[in-house]
């Protein structure tokens, strides 16, 4: 080797000992856990204590869930009672219609049926125009939409009043006819 060539010695492979030395220098040595003899009864008592603590936590959560469920049930019962009271008040406000509601509902249903029939016939007759023409679609909506919407609303209202026309024995069977009818179950 000449000085102009420099120090061009081939690199020596690193052996495992040198790698372990470098790693052990970089990372503090870990000590194996001291293995002390454990009293089996003490370990069992410790585990039973942990189990008891977990069981107490589970019971506390279960009690809280039960309390929440009871509150929800109470709220639902109150809401149902309020709804029944509202329906009963509604029915009492219209007692003067007794015997006329069913006939009115049948008439509205006939008008609704005719309006639906007219709508279907209109669609059949104008099928091509309806699929291609926005004007035809709006014309159909303007012609049938409000009518059908209002007829459905009227029919629903009359159906809510239907219990007024029921005989007393179907409404609760109070026999005297003095008390207002019971509303249908929600």
MODELLER restraints for C-alpha pairs under 7 A, 6 or more apart:
rsr = mdl.restraints
at = mdl.atoms
rsr.add(forms.Gaussian(group=physical.xy_distance, feature=features.Distance(at['CA:84:A'], at['CA:183:A']), mean=6.46, stdev=0.5))
rsr.add(forms.Gaussian(group=physical.xy_distance, feature=features.Distance(at['CA:87:A'], at['CA:183:A']), mean=6.12, stdev=0.5))
rsr.add(forms.Gaussian(group=physical.xy_distance, feature=features.Distance(at['CA:88:A'], at['CA:182:A']), mean=6.62, stdev=0.5))
rsr.add(forms.Gaussian(group=physical.xy_distance, feature=features.Distance(at['CA:88:A'], at['CA:183:A']), mean=5.68, stdev=0.5))
rsr.add(forms.Gaussian(group=physical.xy_distance, feature=features.Distance(at['CA:91:A'], at['CA:161:A']), mean=6.27, stdev=0.5))
rsr.add(forms.Gaussian(group=physical.xy_distance, feature=features.Distance(at['CA:91:A'], at['CA:164:A']), mean=6.54, stdev=0.5))
rsr.add(forms.Gaussian(group=physical.xy_distance, feature=features.Distance(at['CA:92:A'], at['CA:180:A']), mean=6.71, stdev=0.5))
rsr.add(forms.Gaussian(group=physical.xy_distance, feature=features.Distance(at['CA:95:A'], at['CA:164:A']), mean=6.42, stdev=0.5))
rsr.add(forms.Gaussian(group=physical.xy_distance, feature=features.Distance(at['CA:98:A'], at['CA:164:A']), mean=5.44, stdev=0.5))
rsr.add(forms.Gaussian(group=physical.xy_distance, feature=features.Distance(at['CA:98:A'], at['CA:165:A']), mean=5.22, stdev=0.5))
rsr.add(forms.Gaussian(group=physical.xy_distance, feature=features.Distance(at['CA:99:A'], at['CA:165:A']), mean=5.09, stdev=0.5))
rsr.add(forms.Gaussian(group=physical.xy_distance, feature=features.Distance(at['CA:101:A'], at['CA:158:A']), mean=6.44, stdev=0.5))
rsr.add(forms.Gaussian(group=physical.xy_distance, feature=features.Distance(at['CA:101:A'], at['CA:161:A']), mean=6.74, stdev=0.5))
rsr.add(forms.Gaussian(group=physical.xy_distance, feature=features.Distance(at['CA:101:A'], at['CA:162:A']), mean=6.17, stdev=0.5))
rsr.add(forms.Gaussian(group=physical.xy_distance, feature=features.Distance(at['CA:101:A'], at['CA:165:A']), mean=6.59, stdev=0.5))
rsr.add(forms.Gaussian(group=physical.xy_distance, feature=features.Distance(at['CA:102:A'], at['CA:162:A']), mean=6.33, stdev=0.5))
rsr.add(forms.Gaussian(group=physical.xy_distance, feature=features.Distance(at['CA:102:A'], at['CA:165:A']), mean=6.77, stdev=0.5))
rsr.add(forms.Gaussian(group=physical.xy_distance, feature=features.Distance(at['CA:105:A'], at['CA:155:A']), mean=6.17, stdev=0.5))
rsr.add(forms.Gaussian(group=physical.xy_distance, feature=features.Distance(at['CA:105:A'], at['CA:158:A']), mean=5.67, stdev=0.5))
rsr.add(forms.Gaussian(group=physical.xy_distance, feature=features.Distance(at['CA:108:A'], at['CA:151:A']), mean=6.96, stdev=0.5))
rsr.add(forms.Gaussian(group=physical.xy_distance, feature=features.Distance(at['CA:108:A'], at['CA:155:A']), mean=6.27, stdev=0.5))
rsr.add(forms.Gaussian(group=physical.xy_distance, feature=features.Distance(at['CA:109:A'], at['CA:155:A']), mean=6.82, stdev=0.5))
rsr.add(forms.Gaussian(group=physical.xy_distance, feature=features.Distance(at['CA:112:A'], at['CA:148:A']), mean=6.88, stdev=0.5))
rsr.add(forms.Gaussian(group=physical.xy_distance, feature=features.Distance(at['CA:112:A'], at['CA:151:A']), mean=6.04, stdev=0.5))
rsr.add(forms.Gaussian(group=physical.xy_distance, feature=features.Distance(at['CA:115:A'], at['CA:148:A']), mean=6.94, stdev=0.5))
rsr.add(forms.Gaussian(group=physical.xy_distance, feature=features.Distance(at['CA:119:A'], at['CA:144:A']), mean=6.68, stdev=0.5))
rsr.add(forms.Gaussian(group=physical.xy_distance, feature=features.Distance(at['CA:129:A'], at['CA:136:A']), mean=6.22, stdev=0.5))
rsr.add(forms.Gaussian(group=physical.xy_distance, feature=features.Distance(at['CA:130:A'], at['CA:136:A']), mean=5.34, stdev=0.5))
rsr.add(forms.Gaussian(group=physical.xy_distance, feature=features.Distance(at['CA:130:A'], at['CA:137:A']), mean=5.32, stdev=0.5))
rsr.add(forms.Gaussian(group=physical.xy_distance, feature=features.Distance(at['CA:163:A'], at['CA:183:A']), mean=6.77, stdev=0.5))
rsr.add(forms.Gaussian(group=physical.xy_distance, feature=features.Distance(at['CA:168:A'], at['CA:174:A']), mean=6.78, stdev=0.5))
rsr.add(forms.Gaussian(group=physical.xy_distance, feature=features.Distance(at['CA:168:A'], at['CA:175:A']), mean=6.97, stdev=0.5))
rsr.add(forms.Gaussian(group=physical.xy_distance, feature=features.Distance(at['CA:168:A'], at['CA:177:A']), mean=6.41, stdev=0.5))
rsr.add(forms.Gaussian(group=physical.xy_distance, feature=features.Distance(at['CA:168:A'], at['CA:181:A']), mean=6.64, stdev=0.5))
rsr.add(forms.Gaussian(group=physical.xy_distance, feature=features.Distance(at['CA:169:A'], at['CA:175:A']), mean=6.85, stdev=0.5))
rsr.add(forms.Gaussian(group=physical.xy_distance, feature=features.Distance(at['CA:171:A'], at['CA:181:A']), mean=5.15, stdev=0.5))
rsr.add(forms.Gaussian(group=physical.xy_distance, feature=features.Distance(at['CA:171:A'], at['CA:182:A']), mean=5.34, stdev=0.5))
rsr.add(forms.Gaussian(group=physical.xy_distance, feature=features.Distance(at['CA:172:A'], at['CA:181:A']), mean=6.57, stdev=0.5))
rsr.add(forms.Gaussian(group=physical.xy_distance, feature=features.Distance(at['CA:172:A'], at['CA:182:A']), mean=5.96, stdev=0.5))
